[in-house]
Amino acid sequence: MRFVDSAKIRVASGHGGAGCVSFRREKYIPRGGPDGGDGGRGGDVIIEAVSQKETLLRFHFNQHFKAGNGRPGQGRCKTGADGETVRLGVPPGTMVFDFDSGEKLADLADIGQVYVAASGGRGGQGNARFATSTNRAPRYAQPGEDGRELTLNLELNLLADAGLVGYPNVGKSSLISKLSAARPKIADYPFTTLVPNLGVVAAGDDHSFVIADLPGLIDGASEGAGLGFRFLKHLSRCKVLVHLLDPLRFNESDPIADFKAIESELIAYDPLLAGKPKLLAVSKMDLPEGPPALAAIRKALPETKVLAFSSFTSVGLEELRWAVWEVVSAPGLGET
């Protein structure tokens, strides 16, 4: 299934039904008086976060949504039927923006959370509502109110507790496939991962967290280079960022050059990412280049805990799992 994380849609709520002008006409009841009913209310357009949705693909093909109009009132004080409401299911983590102003209207982070994007017009009152002691036969009724029409932007930010970041082909997909049931594409060439992958990682028998494998970043990603720029927004909800360093890219003169370069790209894209907790992990420790690179990185960062693992031999995976869980489960830790 194609992954789509943004969409532009046009929504319109229903118009209210007109009130009715009617008078009671029954045998043996002369001058029965006004009995025009009210018009029905126009339908709403409601956006709801639902668990069955994982992408905004539907809105890529269908961009116009119109709720039903209210029916007009009838005689004998009958109220017209309300217009049909349109409910749009979106993945949890979807944000709703006004297209014209850019204002954020809603953040549907939790399953079941709803936002009324466009309220239906109120139905007009029938002439029975206007009868008074001095005006016993009103011959007018209200028209229904118009519905609301507007253009919205939908932006999906994945709900992940931890995000894997690093250069292409550093082992992010292999790691998430070992820690969770996710099965991303894995190959020995860069940019194997073209869309984010989510995996649920068990932490003991009673706990778990969600980890996201994002497409690899390259220099200039914050300015639109490569694929990274498009998906960097998915890091905004992560509680911890896990930087993966590849020993095959080891730079003897500057062992943490890759870490500093990725950090610069993240901060250039969103300065708030600088305040998120971070873990460093050296991948591919089954290769001969692994131990020397790990020693040099630890020497360059003596006060930082640097983890090491191999997805091929599973060495260090448990330590990494619990290190991430320790940060994710820390009380009071939230989004920056």
Summary of the structure (lengths in Angstrom):
residues: 336
radius of gyration: 29.2
end to end distance: 30.8
largest distance: 105.7
contacts: 1177
relative contact order: 0.13
helix: 21%
strand: 24%
